[in-house]
Amino acid sequence: MTNQNLPTRLLTINNFVEEHKTFATHGGMRHIIFNSESNGFKTAIKRIGTRVLIDESEFFRCVNKINEVNNHA
């Protein structure tokens, strides 16, 4: 099994905000999740039934990708 096949760390909104206090708020994360289809975070948001989880590493890859696009515009 390669590293690419290993599971990533999935966090609830509360867990994500608790671990990244300087970066995220509950309201900010809910906004990102609600608009994930159009804001570039679709791949970082995982829905399992009614639960919404955040793929931590993918979330920060999305942040970097969006930042690169915005800095080259």
C-alpha beads as a LAMMPS data file, in Angstrom:
LAMMPS data file: protein, C-alpha beads

73 atoms
72 bonds

1 atom types
1 bond types

-500.0 500.0 xlo xhi
-500.0 500.0 ylo yhi
-500.0 500.0 zlo zhi

Masses

1 110.0

Atoms # bond

1 1 1 0.000 0.000 0.000
2 1 1 1.387 3.411 -0.941
3 1 1 1.060 6.544 1.164
4 1 1 -1.509 7.878 -1.284
5 1 1 -3.873 5.060 -0.314
6 1 1 -3.645 5.700 3.417
7 1 1 -6.652 7.351 5.039
8 1 1 -6.349 11.010 5.830
9 1 1 -7.400 12.662 9.045
10 1 1 -11.089 13.558 8.958
11 1 1 -12.293 16.079 11.524
12 1 1 -15.682 17.395 12.538
13 1 1 -16.190 21.145 12.299
14 1 1 -15.760 21.452 16.067
15 1 1 -12.541 19.407 16.045
16 1 1 -11.143 21.359 13.090
17 1 1 -11.857 24.733 14.718
18 1 1 -10.412 23.543 18.035
19 1 1 -7.173 22.421 16.367
20 1 1 -6.836 25.494 14.122
21 1 1 -8.113 28.303 16.362
22 1 1 -5.970 30.993 14.764
23 1 1 -7.202 30.024 11.312
24 1 1 -10.811 28.919 11.572
25 1 1 -14.058 29.863 13.282
26 1 1 -17.302 27.899 13.385
27 1 1 -19.096 30.469 11.234
28 1 1 -16.238 30.680 8.765
29 1 1 -16.098 26.916 8.371
30 1 1 -19.852 26.662 7.911
31 1 1 -19.610 29.307 5.175
32 1 1 -16.817 27.364 3.448
33 1 1 -18.817 24.121 3.682
34 1 1 -22.064 25.686 2.439
35 1 1 -20.271 27.208 -0.566
36 1 1 -17.819 24.345 -1.181
37 1 1 -19.196 23.641 -4.672
38 1 1 -18.094 27.088 -5.867
39 1 1 -15.217 28.181 -3.628
40 1 1 -12.635 25.468 -4.341
41 1 1 -13.064 23.415 -1.152
42 1 1 -15.313 20.676 -2.567
43 1 1 -12.584 18.017 -2.368
44 1 1 -11.879 18.786 1.313
45 1 1 -15.478 18.360 2.496
46 1 1 -16.675 14.803 3.069
47 1 1 -20.314 14.008 3.745
48 1 1 -21.253 10.735 5.397
49 1 1 -24.990 10.628 5.950
50 1 1 -25.777 13.810 7.844
51 1 1 -22.219 14.211 9.173
52 1 1 -19.905 16.708 7.554
53 1 1 -16.206 16.018 7.966
54 1 1 -13.166 17.988 6.854
55 1 1 -10.191 16.247 5.284
56 1 1 -7.487 18.215 7.077
57 1 1 -4.630 17.766 4.590
58 1 1 -6.899 18.317 1.576
59 1 1 -8.302 21.471 3.180
60 1 1 -4.837 23.028 3.371
61 1 1 -4.005 21.846 -0.176
62 1 1 -7.118 23.746 -1.293
63 1 1 -6.006 26.824 0.657
64 1 1 -2.609 26.712 -1.065
65 1 1 -4.152 26.174 -4.504
66 1 1 -6.587 29.073 -4.044
67 1 1 -3.783 31.265 -2.741
68 1 1 -1.634 30.487 -5.811
69 1 1 -4.497 31.346 -8.173
70 1 1 -5.236 34.604 -6.338
71 1 1 -1.583 35.657 -6.315
72 1 1 -1.251 35.109 -10.071
73 1 1 -4.391 37.005 -11.009

Bonds

1 1 1 2
2 1 2 3
3 1 3 4
4 1 4 5
5 1 5 6
6 1 6 7
7 1 7 8
8 1 8 9
9 1 9 10
10 1 10 11
11 1 11 12
12 1 12 13
13 1 13 14
14 1 14 15
15 1 15 16
16 1 16 17
17 1 17 18
18 1 18 19
19 1 19 20
20 1 20 21
21 1 21 22
22 1 22 23
23 1 23 24
24 1 24 25
25 1 25 26
26 1 26 27
27 1 27 28
28 1 28 29
29 1 29 30
30 1 30 31
31 1 31 32
32 1 32 33
33 1 33 34
34 1 34 35
35 1 35 36
36 1 36 37
37 1 37 38
38 1 38 39
39 1 39 40
40 1 40 41
41 1 41 42
42 1 42 43
43 1 43 44
44 1 44 45
45 1 45 46
46 1 46 47
47 1 47 48
48 1 48 49
49 1 49 50
50 1 50 51
51 1 51 52
52 1 52 53
53 1 53 54
54 1 54 55
55 1 55 56
56 1 56 57
57 1 57 58
58 1 58 59
59 1 59 60
60 1 60 61
61 1 61 62
62 1 62 63
63 1 63 64
64 1 64 65
65 1 65 66
66 1 66 67
67 1 67 68
68 1 68 69
69 1 69 70
70 1 70 71
71 1 71 72
72 1 72 73
